[in-house]
């Protein structure tokens, strides 16, 4: 299997606290991966470091994308290489039309292409192209528009942070459908989640706790382990490593 992303000995501290501790990871191209774990496990911090967000580039270790060291690149440079990030809480842009928001990042600027992506996420283009990306949109509509903004970029690696956060089941079902469609197109997706429903969409999973990878395996093997071992865990981000066994 070909790796699209390789992370070697990644450690990162924020405000004097070590959040990530010697993370080593290989992400296979063309698969859906999940990074799963409780709140505070370091999942979103890891995704932010991979994307190159401001405040998350002072790590030690190495991040390689398509074999190239991207550790010193900013978010725009990484985006141009083919990495994109879907926020847990999508941003609002008061006064900016959805049409212009999508077109700004689109690899194809024609309206037909934008319409196609809105239809993929379950939005009626005529109802949304000329609306603003603002507080008049529901949580589900904002999630769908953000997903459309990712699709118009045609990225090679998609990071989705808590894709089920703040949305209804109908929207989540549509997001899951898009994930499956993108996988068929050989796109690589990393789902950042603590949800079993989201974890079930993945082929392969990494289980995080207290800034470390406790286990990595197929999602089918991680699911019962996470359900039975992590969800009822009484520790707060302190893994009982002696209990970590798969198979």
N, C-alpha and C positions, 0 to 999 in steps of 0.2 A: 504493500500500500504506500502511496506517495503522501508525504507530509506537506501540508500547506503552511502550517504554523509549528514552530518548535520553540519551546521555552526552556532555558537552562539556568538552574540555580537562581531563580528570581526571588529576591527579597525586597521588601519595601516597608518603610516606617512612615507613619503619619503622626505629627504632634508628639514625637518621642516614643510612640508605641509601635512595636513591630506587628504589622498586619499580615504580610506574606512572608513565609519562611521556606526558602530553598525549594521553590516550586519547579518541578521538571515535568514537561508535558509535550507529547507529540499529538498533533491534531491531523487526522487523515483527510485528504482532499475528497470532496464529494459526499461526505456523510453529515448526519445530524448528531452533534455531540451535546451533552448536557454537563454543566457544572452545577452540582446540587449540594445543598447544605443548609444549615440553619442560618437565621439572620445573624450577622456579625462574623460569619465564617471567613470572609475575605473575598467572596465571589465577585461582587461589583468592583472592588478595588482591583482585582486581577483584570477584569474586562477593561477598566479605565486605563490601566497600564498598557495593555495590548493596543488600545485605540490611541494612546498618546495624549490623553486629556491633560490639560494644565494642572499642575500639582501632583501628577502621578508619573513623572518621567525621571525622578531622582532615585531610581531603584538600582540595585546591584544585580548582576547576572546578565543574561542575553535573551533577546527576542528576535527570532528569524521568521520572516514571511517570504515564502517562495524562495528560500535559501539566502535571502538578503538580510543583513543586520539592520533592524529598523529602530534600535534603541534610542538613537539621537534624533529621530525624525519627529516633527510635530504632527498634529492631527490632520491637517490639510494634506501633508505629504503622504501620510499613510492612507488617507481616503483615495488619493489619486492612484495609489498602488492597488487598490481594490478591497480595502477594509472599511466596513461601515458599522455604526452602532445605533441600536434602537433603545432609547431611554425608557426607564421604568415610568417616569413622569414626563410625557412629551411636552416640549416647549410650546408656548403661545407667542404669536407674533402679531400684535395688534395692528390692524390696517393693511397687513400683507395678504393678498388674495391667494387662495390655495393653488390656483393656476400658476401664479408667479413663484410661489414657494416650491412647487414641483419642478417647474422649468429651470430654476436656478441650478439644480443639481443633476438634471436629466442628461443622459448621454445622447438622447435624441430630443430635439426641441419642438417637434411638430405636435399639434394638439391631439392627433389620433393616438400617438404613443402615450400621452398623458391620460387620455380617456381609457385606454386599454388597461393601464395600471390601476386606475380607480375602480374599474369594473372587477378586476381580479380580487380586490379587497372588499368587494360587496357594496360599493357606493355608487349611486346614480350620478354620473358626471354632470349632467345638466343642473343637478341640485347643489353641486359642491364646487365646481370650478371657479365660480365667481363669489363664493363666500370667503370670509376672512379666517385666518388661522388664529382664532381668538376664543374668548370665554363663552361665546354662544354655542360652541361645539360641545357635545357630550363627551364623556370619557371614552366611550367606545368609538365615536367618530374621530376623535383625536388620535387614538391608537391606530385606526385604519389609515388615516391620512399619513401618519408617520411611516407606517409600513409601505404605503405607496411611494413615499419619498425615498425609501430604501430601494424599492424595486426599480425606480427610474434610473438609479445609478448603475444598475446591473453589476453589483460588486461580486467579488469572488469569495469573500468571507463576511458573513453577517453575524454580528453579536446582538442578541436580543436579551435585554435585562428585564427579568420578571414580566414576560409578555402577557401574563394573565392578570396583572395588577389592575384593579379598578374597572374591570369591564364585565359585561354580561356574557352568558353562555353562548349566545348567538355570535357575538363578536369573536369570542375565543375559538369557536368552531371554525369560523372563517380564517382566523390566523393559522390554525392547525392545517387547514387545507392549503394555504399558501406555502407553509413550510414543506409540505409533501411535494407540491409542485416544483418548488425551487430545488429540492433534493433530486428530483427526476432530471433537472437541468444540470446536475453535477455541481451545484453550488454547495459550499460548506457553511454550515450553520452551527453556532454555539449558543445554546439556551442557558441563561443564568437563572436559576430557579430554586425554590424550596418546595415546589408543588409536585406531587406525584403525577397529576394529570399532564403537566408539561414534561416531566421526566419520561413519561411513556411515549412521547413523540420521538425520542432519541434512539439512535443506533448504539451509541457508546456513551459512557458517563464517567466523570471524575467526581469523587465525593470529597468536599472540602469541610474541614473543621479547624477552627482556631488558626487559620492561615496556612494549613498544611493539607496535602492530599492524603486522605486516609485510605482510599481504595480507588481503583480504576479498572473497569471491565465493561462487558456489554451491559446495556441498559437493563436487559432482562435479569441479569444477576444482581445489579445494583438496586433495582426496585425493591425486592423483598428485604434486602439488607438495610436499605435506608428506612423503609417503612417500619421494620421491627427493631432496628438498633438505634437509629438517629432520632426519629420523631418522638419516641417516648423517653429519650435520654434526659436524665436529671441534671447533667452537667451543663454549665453555661460556657460553651466554646472551649471546653477542656476535654480533649478526646481520651478515652480509656483505650490506649493502643493495644493492650493485651486482649481486648475483646474483638479486635478487628480481624475477621477471618471470612473469606468468601469460599463458597463451594463446599 
